[in-house]
């Protein structure tokens, strides 16, 4: 089983609501698409040195194997104060057994399938998993009582694991977590002799997802382009879909406080899931609109009968072709247990 993720360096900053001065707009035309863009809009696929410094590409399969090898090394050196010899061997065996599982996966209640996905769970939050086939579909004849569940907590600072910790509970696939930030929750489910696994990072909850427009925080937007029936509409990157600039990017916000002096709010935001940077390393404003990493949100589109969707491996709609004109709603769901949403209207003409 492979996992891929981009681990962002955690950033915490205050973002104060202020009126943004208007900037000049430029009209961009392409085949079957009319867009009004902004002079500050840049290619979302661009990469700059600042991003390379802050971000590190990691293979999740590599990380889980490193955890496995650390546990194995601790057992060999008898340096395992938090896990017994038997529990350590069980943990290693469960990881190894997932490698031969070509029939089942774990699917979260927000729709994400564990293959090629890295999950998040908020403090004092919960996520429900179910066993599905490799395509994310229900398994015929499966009963809740047929699935054996096991949870482990991994603490990177100690490089050790805790089997079935009191801070993490599992009941019929529902995981509840009250442990410390940035530790990992590792979930195993055994069914029909095969083991499935998912790993989640414990993080702050996303209580708000949206943009700052003219001094107001909004959770809805309209696509920056108009499309026609038969066009392929790419929705994988919400920043690109709404034509975001550094001033109008979509943010994941942890909390907000009343700002008496400005009669507005001060918002706190986090770089998990990934959000655009405000400045370059030399303190110049950055024009990079960062691509929120794949897997950081789930996408849903209404009027499913009127579209031909394209999915990625964990159930996300990455693009769709409309068969009829009208207004389509694309909903981005933050998969952390709070499941906050941001909605974009996409206009399709004949």
Secondary structure, DSSP 8 states (H G I E B T S, - for coil): ---EEEEE---EEEEE--------EEEEEETTEEEEEETT---TT---HHHHHHEEEEEHHHHHHHHHHHHHHHHHTT--SSS-HHHHHHHHHHHHHHTT--SEEEEETTS-BSTT--EEEETTEEEEEEEEETTS-B-TT--GGG-EEEEEEEETTTTEEEET-TTEEEETTEEEE---TT-EEEEEEEETTEEEEEEEEEE----EEEEEETTEEESEEE-SEEEETT-EEE-S-HHHHHT--SSS--EEEEEEEEETTTTEEEEEEESSS----SB-TTS-B--------TTSEEEEES-GGGEEEEE-TTS-EEEEEESS-EEEEEEEEETTTT--EEEEEEEEE-
